[in-house]
Amino acid sequence: MRTTGLFAAAAAVLSLLSACATNRAATSEGASAGPDSAQKSGWIADTTLALHVIETRYEPAQVWVPDTVELGAEFPVTVVTYSGGCDKPGRTEVEYRDSVVVVRPYVKQLSFRPSPGYTPPPDELAPVCPGIGLTATQETTVRTTQAGVLKVRVVGLRERYEVDIGSITDTLVVDLQTIVAAPG
């Protein structure tokens, strides 16, 4: 039977609630939710590294650098990031290009696949990470190399929503400036 509109949405919610109840039942029987229980049940947890979301449809990008720093000094670049229930902040890349420092915060994303030789029954769902929105602050240290205006460019992802399409993720670049002053 094919459902549309409100009935399709209700069916999807009921299916999700059923999956959550199944996961909760498995957890209450002594197994733990997450990668360990996935391994025991025939699923393998994979981790991939991806650019972190730094802006959502609800939260604007939040990036901080000091207004002024001393030449040769280290200073923090702080970025608020957003992710799902099983994601963890990853490394942060820093690239120096003349009077521009490019900062890319990454996230470790968890996904699941069947173990070799394991064929899940048609009614078994892969372990699911909760889609709850987690907020984290990633901070990296940058060193100044020349006096003058230093542009700090943070590259991450923007997650937005289009009514006809749904969730869309694209690249977002945030440019800030700091003044690098000679000591004394």
Residue, then its C-alpha position, 0 to 999 in steps of 0.5 A: m500500500r502506498t501512502t502520501g502526505l500526512f499518512a506517509a509522515a505518520a507511517a514514517v514516525l511509527s516506523l522510527l518509533s518501532a525501531c527505537a523501541t526495538n533498540r531500547a529492548a535490545t539495550s535493556e537485555g544487557a547489550s549496549a547501544g552503539p558500536d559495541s552492540a553493532q559488532k555483536s549483532g553482525w554490524i561493523a561500525d565505520t568512521t569517516l572524516a568529513l568537514h564539520v557543520i558550522e552553520t544550521r538553519y537554526e544557528p548562524a556560524q559562530v567563529w572567534v579570533p582576537d582583534t589584535v595579536e602580537l607578531g610571533a604569538e600563538f592565538p586561538v581560532t574558536v568555531v562552534t560546530y554541530s553534529g549528530g548523536c554518534d559524531k565526534p569532533g575530529r582534527t582541525e587542518v590549518e593552512y598558511r597562505d601569505s596573509v591568510v590562514v585557512v582553518r578547516p574543522y573536521v568531524k568523525q562520522l559513524s556509520f554501520r555496514p553488515s559484517p562480511g558473511y552476515t546477511p541481515p534479515p529483511d526486517e532488521l535495521a542497521p544500528v541507528c545513531p540518534g539524530i539529536g543535534l550536538t553542539a561542540t566548540q573546536e579550538t585550534t591554535v594559529r601562529t602569526t608570521q608577519a605584521g599587518v592584517l591577517k585574514v582567518r578563513v574558516v571553511g566548514l559546511r552549512e546545513r539548510y532546508e528547502v521546502d521542496i527538496g529537504s535538507i541541503t548541505d553546502t560549503l560555507v566560508v567565514d572570513l575574519q580579520t585580526i591585526v598582527a602588531a609588532p612587539g613593543 
